[in-house]
Every structure is written in C-alpha cells, then in structure tokens.
Amino acid sequence: MVRCVEGKKELAARLDGHELRQAQLSSCVEFVEGSLQSGTQEEVLSMKRQVEERAREMAGEFKPQQLVLGPEKEISVVCPDLSSACQTLGEVKFENVQFKGSHVKTIGGIKQPRHIAFARTGEMVVCEKDSNCMKVFDGNHRLLRSFGHTGPEESRLDGPLGVAISSDNTVFVAAGNCVKKFTLEGRFIASVGSEGSGQLQFDTPWAIAYNHTNNRLYVCDTWNHRITILNHDLTFHGSFGSRGSEAVQFINPYGISVSRNGNVLVADFSNNRVQIFDANGRHLSSITNTGAGERLEQPISVAVGPDDWVYVLEFDCDRVSVFDENGKYIMSFGKKGDKDGEFKDPHAIAARDDGYIYVSDIYSNRVQIFQ
C-alpha cells in the first residue's frame, strides 16, 4: 500500500509538471498566433529571434526521463497548433523522437544464459551453458522444455554458446567444437565439426547466425579468427577472415548477426569494432565509434532489429549502443549493476521481429527484455 501511495504521489507531481509546461506552450502559441494576426510583416520578423529563444528554452526543459513512466505508460503533450503557427517564421525544425532502451521484463532462473534465438512460431530458445542444454520458452516466456543434456552421446551438448534458427524452425547449436542440428522439439538430426583449424574444424565457435536470404549458417570460429559458412545440411560452403586488424580480419570474433537484406555483422571483440559484410564475405563498412567519438569497448554481441537498427553489446562497459542502418550512433543504455536495466558481464543480445531486445546477463542468471 505504501508503494502505491508513493507511486500516486510521483505520478501526480509529474502530471503537475507536464501541465505547467503545456500551459507555457499554449501561452507561446497564443502569443505567436496573435502576432501573426495583428502584427505587420516587419513586426513579425523582428520577433522571430525572441520566439526562437523562448522555444529553445522550453525545449531544454523537456528531459526524456520526465516523459517516461514505464513500458506500458505514456505521457504526451499535444499542441496541434504549434507547428502551423511557427511554420511561417521559417527555419523552425520539428522532430519526432523515439526513446528506446526501456526495461520491460526480466526472465530469471536461467543458469549463465548465452545466445538467444527466436523461431517463426514464437518460441524462444536460450543456451544454458552450465547445464549443457537448450531451454525453449513460449511467446509469454514460460518454459516449455529443455534438450541437449540427456539422450545418446551424439545428441548431448557440451557447453552450448551459440544458437540460430532457420525458416523451417531447424535449431542449430554451437557447442564444444562442433555445430549440432535439432528440431525445435529437441530431436537430434546431425552434427559436424571437431577441434582444429581445417575446413570443418573449429576452435571454440562462440556464436552463429542463420541467413534467411541464402539459407546458410554463419559460424564465429572465435579462436581461429574467421567466419565459416555452412549450408543448411551442415556441409561446408566457404569461409572468410584471418587474424589481424585490417578489413576482413578479426581478433576473437564473439558475436554475429544477419540483417534483413542478408548482410553479415560481426562483433570483432579485441579490435573494438563491428564489421559489416555482404553474404559472400565482402567487406562493406565498420562501426567503431559511439557518441562524441568514443570507441566501442569490446563488442561481444550484435543484433539487427526489424527497423534495421544495429544493437551492439559492449562487454567492457556493460551497455548497449544503438546505431541506425547507416552506422550512425543514436543512443546507449545500461550500466554495471544488478538492478533492472543494469548488467553484470552481459554476453549476448538478440532482437525479436516485434522490436523487443533481449540481453543475456550471465552472472545475474537472467535474460532482460527492453523496448
């Protein structure tokens, strides 16, 4: 009851603040409209600077956190006449700003969760490394089943790290030094790989991604510093990359994702960058900096949302940095800690088709969901 009362007081205080600012906006609109109706062109132009300065002052008072009540609540200040009234002044720009990074939900009780993938049917599959299994959840995040920790030796998983799901809901898992293939129900189909640096050998494959444009699987062969491409039947298709800091070189690639147009994004951990390639491994561009020219800090995972925004999970500073489809920095969210919206050595990020962002927070044994 105390928390409810405190919440009501906080909402009331915020509402008072928004009503005051709305009154200020209305006053500004009335002043502009009155000037436009009764003033001469010379008088209107002479007031332009005064109006711009006042608008700038009011805009500075609107801080993003003041307008956010929670993932399911919104406060909006509507002033439909402001745009039409100010257009005649010229050089007045209106922007529709979207705020992302709000914590929505936490799924607890997952032992050191690693990578996450989503089936077309709505299920979520999570690598539970310490339990040597995959956990399957329904669309409401209720646990349905686990697989990989029992059964014949060929079907068992050894510390699963990466997971990807094809269009036909086939589940591919990177575990040990191999890639295994299952049905969504957990029935084992096939396996490929052994330790080494040969054509179908791996050295700690950390992450995998499925490219729906060409039906191929892309494997981060982390300690071989390369990307291996497999066909749907796990036969070898090709590879690209070597150890180094030039384009198409990697030092410990830990994360990988595929965009809607088939481009491949690789989190090049020790080079502090995300490299972007076409489906054949041709280098297109790189993302190296966040806001104010700050460099990425140990990007460990990358995801591409349905809006083509790129989400980069930075291990060193426990945050997510967000970029548009052209690699332009937009914002960051998260910091070190145990509270909602905070991370403790996050290892993987995934984007669902509805735009929700999932982050596996391994030492807190949870997956956090953001919008």
C-alpha positions as CSV (number, residue, x, y, z in Angstrom):
1,M,0.0,0.0,0.0
2,V,2.9,2.4,0.8
3,R,4.4,1.8,-2.6
4,C,1.1,2.5,-4.3
5,V,0.7,5.8,-2.4
6,E,4.3,6.8,-3.3
7,G,3.6,5.9,-6.9
8,K,0.5,8.0,-7.0
9,K,2.4,11.0,-5.5
10,E,5.1,10.7,-8.1
11,L,2.6,10.5,-10.9
12,A,0.8,13.5,-9.6
13,A,4.0,15.5,-9.3
14,R,5.0,14.6,-12.8
15,L,1.5,15.5,-14.1
16,D,1.7,18.9,-12.5
17,G,5.0,19.5,-14.2
18,H,3.7,18.5,-17.6
19,E,0.5,20.6,-17.1
20,L,2.7,23.6,-16.3
21,R,4.8,23.1,-19.4
22,Q,1.7,22.6,-21.5
23,A,0.4,25.9,-20.2
24,Q,3.7,27.5,-21.2
25,L,3.4,26.0,-24.7
26,S,-0.2,27.2,-25.1
27,S,0.9,30.7,-24.0
28,C,3.6,30.7,-26.6
29,V,1.2,29.6,-29.3
30,E,-1.3,32.3,-28.4
31,F,1.4,34.9,-28.5
32,V,2.6,33.7,-31.9
33,E,-0.9,33.5,-33.3
34,G,-1.8,36.9,-32.0
35,S,1.3,38.4,-33.5
36,L,0.6,36.8,-36.9
37,Q,-3.0,38.2,-36.9
38,S,-2.4,41.7,-35.8
39,G,1.3,42.5,-36.5
40,T,2.9,43.7,-39.7
41,Q,5.4,41.6,-41.5
42,E,8.2,43.8,-40.1
43,E,7.0,43.3,-36.5
44,V,6.7,39.5,-37.0
45,L,10.2,39.3,-38.4
46,S,11.5,41.4,-35.6
47,M,10.0,38.9,-33.1
48,K,11.5,35.9,-34.8
49,R,14.6,35.8,-32.6
50,Q,12.6,36.2,-29.4
51,V,10.3,33.4,-30.3
52,E,13.1,31.1,-31.3
53,E,15.0,31.7,-28.0
54,R,11.8,31.1,-25.9
55,A,11.1,27.8,-27.9
56,R,14.7,26.7,-27.3
57,E,14.4,27.4,-23.5
58,M,11.2,25.4,-23.3
59,A,12.7,22.5,-25.3
60,G,15.6,22.3,-22.9
61,E,13.2,21.9,-20.0
62,F,11.7,18.7,-21.6
63,K,14.1,15.9,-20.4
64,P,13.4,12.4,-21.8
65,Q,13.3,10.8,-18.4
66,Q,10.5,13.2,-17.3
67,L,8.3,11.8,-20.1
68,V,8.8,8.1,-19.3
69,L,6.6,6.4,-16.7
70,G,7.2,2.8,-17.7
71,P,7.0,0.3,-20.5
72,E,3.2,0.4,-20.6
73,K,2.5,4.1,-19.9
74,E,3.0,7.2,-21.9
75,I,2.5,10.9,-21.3
76,S,2.3,13.1,-24.4
77,V,1.9,16.8,-24.6
78,V,-0.3,17.7,-27.6
79,C,-0.2,21.1,-29.1
80,P,-1.6,20.8,-32.6
81,D,-1.4,24.5,-33.5
82,L,2.3,25.0,-32.7
83,S,3.6,23.5,-35.9
84,S,1.3,25.5,-38.2
85,A,1.8,28.7,-36.2
86,C,5.6,28.5,-36.4
87,Q,6.0,27.4,-40.0
88,T,5.6,30.9,-41.2
89,L,8.6,32.0,-39.2
90,G,11.0,29.8,-41.2
91,E,14.0,27.7,-40.1
92,V,11.9,26.0,-37.3
93,K,12.5,22.3,-37.3
94,F,10.2,19.7,-35.7
95,E,11.4,16.2,-35.0
96,N,9.6,13.0,-33.9
97,V,12.0,11.4,-31.4
98,Q,11.6,7.8,-30.3
99,F,13.0,6.7,-27.0
100,K,14.4,3.2,-26.7
101,G,16.1,1.2,-24.1
102,S,13.3,1.0,-21.5
103,H,13.4,-2.2,-19.4
104,V,10.3,-4.3,-19.9
105,K,10.7,-7.6,-18.1
106,T,13.3,-10.0,-16.6
107,I,13.3,-13.7,-17.1
108,G,15.2,-15.2,-14.2
109,G,16.4,-18.7,-13.2
110,I,18.5,-19.3,-16.3
111,K,22.0,-20.6,-15.4
112,Q,24.5,-18.4,-17.2
113,P,22.4,-17.8,-20.3
114,R,24.4,-17.2,-23.6
115,H,22.9,-16.7,-27.0
116,I,19.2,-16.5,-27.8
117,A,17.2,-17.2,-31.0
118,F,13.6,-16.9,-32.0
119,A,11.5,-19.4,-34.0
120,R,9.0,-18.2,-36.6
121,T,6.3,-19.9,-34.4
122,G,7.1,-17.6,-31.5
123,E,9.3,-19.8,-29.3
124,M,12.5,-18.5,-27.8
125,V,15.5,-20.8,-27.5
126,V,18.3,-20.0,-25.0
127,C,21.7,-21.6,-24.5
128,E,22.1,-22.6,-20.8
129,K,25.8,-23.2,-20.8
130,D,26.3,-24.5,-17.3
131,S,23.5,-27.1,-17.6
132,N,24.7,-28.2,-21.1
133,C,21.2,-27.7,-22.5
134,M,18.9,-25.6,-24.6
135,K,15.8,-24.1,-22.9
136,V,12.7,-23.5,-25.0
137,F,10.1,-20.9,-23.9
138,D,6.8,-20.0,-25.4
139,G,5.8,-16.5,-26.6
140,N,4.9,-15.5,-23.0
141,H,8.4,-16.7,-21.7
142,R,7.0,-19.8,-20.0
143,L,9.4,-22.7,-20.0
144,L,8.2,-25.5,-22.4
145,R,11.1,-27.9,-22.4
146,S,14.9,-28.5,-22.4
147,F,17.1,-30.6,-24.6
148,G,20.7,-31.5,-25.1
149,H,21.6,-32.7,-21.7
150,T,20.2,-36.2,-22.0
151,G,19.9,-38.9,-24.6
152,P,22.6,-40.6,-26.8
153,E,26.1,-39.2,-26.8
154,E,25.9,-37.7,-30.3
155,S,22.9,-35.5,-29.2
156,R,24.4,-34.2,-26.0
157,L,25.7,-30.7,-25.8
158,D,29.0,-29.6,-24.2
159,G,28.7,-26.0,-23.0
160,P,26.4,-24.6,-25.7
161,L,27.2,-21.0,-26.6
162,G,25.5,-20.1,-29.9
163,V,22.1,-20.8,-31.4
164,A,20.3,-19.9,-34.6
165,I,17.0,-21.0,-36.1
166,S,16.2,-21.4,-39.8
167,S,13.0,-20.5,-41.6
168,D,11.8,-24.1,-41.2
169,N,12.4,-24.0,-37.4
170,T,15.5,-26.1,-37.5
171,V,17.7,-25.3,-34.5
172,F,21.5,-25.1,-34.9
173,V,23.7,-25.1,-31.8
174,A,27.4,-24.3,-31.4
175,A,28.7,-26.3,-28.6
176,G,32.2,-27.6,-27.9
177,N,34.0,-27.6,-31.2
178,C,31.1,-28.6,-33.3
179,V,27.7,-27.4,-34.7
180,K,24.7,-29.6,-34.0
181,K,21.3,-29.6,-35.6
182,F,17.9,-30.3,-33.9
183,T,14.2,-29.9,-34.5
184,L,12.5,-27.3,-32.4
185,E,11.1,-30.1,-30.3
186,G,14.7,-31.2,-29.4
187,R,15.1,-34.2,-31.7
188,F,18.8,-34.6,-32.8
189,I,19.3,-34.5,-36.6
190,A,23.1,-34.2,-37.3
191,S,26.4,-32.9,-36.2
192,V,29.6,-31.6,-37.8
193,G,33.0,-30.4,-36.6
194,S,36.0,-31.2,-34.4
195,E,38.8,-29.3,-32.8
196,G,41.3,-27.8,-35.2
197,S,41.7,-25.2,-38.0
198,G,40.8,-27.3,-41.0
199,Q,37.8,-26.9,-43.3
200,L,35.2,-28.4,-41.0
201,Q,37.1,-27.9,-37.8
202,F,36.5,-25.2,-35.1
203,D,38.3,-23.7,-32.1
204,T,35.6,-22.5,-29.7
205,P,32.7,-21.4,-32.0
206,W,31.1,-18.8,-29.9
207,A,28.2,-17.6,-31.9
208,I,26.2,-18.5,-35.0
209,A,23.6,-16.8,-37.2
210,Y,21.2,-18.0,-39.9
211,N,20.9,-16.1,-43.2
212,H,17.4,-16.4,-44.5
213,T,18.3,-14.9,-47.8
214,N,20.5,-17.7,-48.9
215,N,19.7,-20.4,-46.3
216,R,23.2,-20.7,-44.9
217,L,24.6,-20.7,-41.4
218,Y,27.5,-18.3,-40.4
219,V,29.7,-19.5,-37.6
220,C,32.0,-17.3,-35.5
221,D,35.1,-19.6,-35.3
222,T,36.4,-17.4,-32.5
223,W,39.9,-18.6,-31.8
224,N,40.6,-19.4,-35.4
225,H,39.7,-15.7,-36.1
226,R,37.4,-16.4,-39.0
227,I,33.8,-16.9,-40.1
228,T,32.8,-20.3,-41.5
229,I,29.8,-20.6,-43.8
230,L,27.8,-23.9,-43.7
231,N,24.9,-25.0,-45.9
232,H,21.6,-26.0,-44.2
233,D,22.7,-29.6,-44.3
234,L,25.9,-28.7,-42.4
235,T,28.2,-29.2,-45.4
236,F,31.0,-26.7,-45.9
237,H,30.3,-23.7,-48.2
238,G,33.2,-21.3,-47.5
239,S,34.9,-19.1,-45.0
240,F,36.5,-15.6,-44.7
241,G,38.8,-13.8,-42.3
242,S,42.1,-14.3,-40.6
243,R,43.8,-13.0,-37.5
244,G,44.6,-9.3,-37.7
245,S,43.3,-5.7,-37.6
246,E,42.7,-4.9,-41.2
247,A,39.4,-5.2,-43.0
248,V,38.2,-8.9,-43.3
249,Q,40.5,-9.7,-40.3
250,F,39.4,-10.4,-36.8
251,I,40.8,-10.8,-33.3
252,N,38.4,-13.0,-31.4
253,P,35.0,-12.5,-33.2
254,Y,32.5,-13.3,-30.5
255,G,29.2,-12.2,-32.0
256,I,27.4,-12.4,-35.3
257,S,24.0,-11.3,-36.8
258,V,22.4,-11.1,-40.2
259,S,20.3,-8.2,-41.4
260,R,17.1,-8.5,-43.4
261,N,18.9,-7.9,-46.6
262,G,21.4,-10.6,-45.9
263,N,24.4,-8.6,-44.7
264,V,26.5,-10.2,-42.0
265,L,27.6,-8.2,-39.0
266,V,30.5,-9.4,-36.8
267,A,31.4,-8.2,-33.3
268,D,35.2,-8.0,-33.6
269,F,35.8,-8.1,-29.9
270,S,39.5,-7.3,-29.5
271,N,39.6,-4.9,-32.4
272,N,36.8,-2.9,-30.7
273,R,34.6,-2.7,-33.8
274,V,31.7,-4.3,-35.7
275,Q,32.5,-5.2,-39.3
276,I,29.7,-5.5,-41.9
277,F,30.0,-7.8,-44.9
278,D,27.8,-9.0,-47.7
279,A,26.6,-12.6,-47.7
280,N,29.8,-13.7,-49.6
281,G,32.2,-12.1,-47.1
282,R,33.0,-8.9,-49.0
283,H,33.7,-6.1,-46.6
284,L,31.2,-3.2,-46.7
285,S,31.9,-1.0,-43.7
286,S,32.8,-0.9,-40.0
287,I,31.2,0.6,-36.9
288,T,34.0,1.8,-34.5
289,N,32.7,4.8,-32.5
290,T,29.8,5.7,-30.3
291,G,28.7,9.2,-29.3
292,A,31.2,12.0,-29.0
293,G,33.8,10.0,-30.9
294,E,34.2,7.4,-28.2
295,R,35.2,4.0,-29.5
296,L,33.3,0.8,-29.0
297,E,34.6,-1.1,-25.9
298,Q,34.9,-4.9,-26.5
299,P,31.7,-5.5,-28.5
300,I,30.8,-9.1,-27.6
301,S,27.5,-9.4,-29.4
302,V,25.5,-7.7,-32.1
303,A,21.8,-7.8,-33.3
304,V,19.8,-6.1,-36.0
305,G,16.2,-5.1,-35.3
306,P,13.2,-5.1,-37.6
307,D,13.8,-1.4,-38.2
308,D,17.4,-2.2,-39.3
309,W,18.8,-0.5,-36.3
310,V,22.0,-2.2,-35.0
311,Y,22.4,-3.1,-31.3
312,V,25.9,-3.6,-30.1
313,L,26.5,-5.2,-26.6
314,E,29.7,-3.8,-25.1
315,F,31.2,-6.2,-22.6
316,D,33.7,-3.8,-21.1
317,C,31.3,-1.1,-20.1
318,D,28.1,-3.2,-19.6
319,R,26.0,-1.2,-22.0
320,V,24.1,-1.5,-25.3
321,S,24.9,1.1,-28.0
322,V,22.4,1.7,-30.8
323,F,23.1,2.7,-34.4
324,D,20.9,3.3,-37.4
325,E,21.2,1.2,-40.6
326,N,24.0,3.5,-41.9
327,G,26.1,3.0,-38.7
328,K,25.3,6.5,-37.3
329,Y,25.3,6.4,-33.5
330,I,21.8,7.0,-31.9
331,M,22.0,6.3,-28.2
332,S,23.2,3.9,-25.4
333,F,21.6,2.3,-22.4
334,G,22.6,0.2,-19.5
335,K,25.4,0.3,-16.9
336,K,27.0,-2.1,-14.5
337,G,24.8,-3.4,-11.7
338,D,22.2,-5.9,-10.6
339,K,19.1,-3.8,-10.9
340,D,16.6,-3.9,-13.8
341,G,18.2,-2.2,-16.8
342,E,21.7,-2.9,-15.5
343,F,24.2,-5.6,-16.5
344,K,26.8,-7.8,-14.9
345,D,29.0,-9.1,-17.7
346,P,26.4,-9.4,-20.4
347,H,27.3,-11.9,-23.2
348,A,24.6,-11.9,-25.9
349,I,21.9,-9.7,-27.4
350,A,19.1,-10.7,-29.7
351,A,16.3,-8.8,-31.5
352,R,12.8,-10.2,-32.0
353,D,10.7,-9.4,-35.0
354,D,8.4,-7.2,-32.9
355,G,11.3,-4.9,-32.0
356,Y,11.9,-6.2,-28.4
357,I,15.6,-6.5,-27.4
358,Y,16.8,-9.4,-25.3
359,V,20.1,-9.4,-23.3
360,S,21.6,-12.4,-21.6
361,D,23.1,-11.3,-18.3
362,I,25.1,-14.4,-17.4
363,Y,26.3,-13.6,-13.9
364,S,22.9,-12.5,-12.8
365,N,21.5,-15.7,-14.3
366,R,18.8,-13.8,-16.2
367,V,17.6,-12.5,-19.6
368,Q,16.4,-8.9,-19.6
369,I,13.9,-7.6,-22.2
370,F,13.9,-4.0,-23.5
371,Q,11.9,-1.9,-25.9
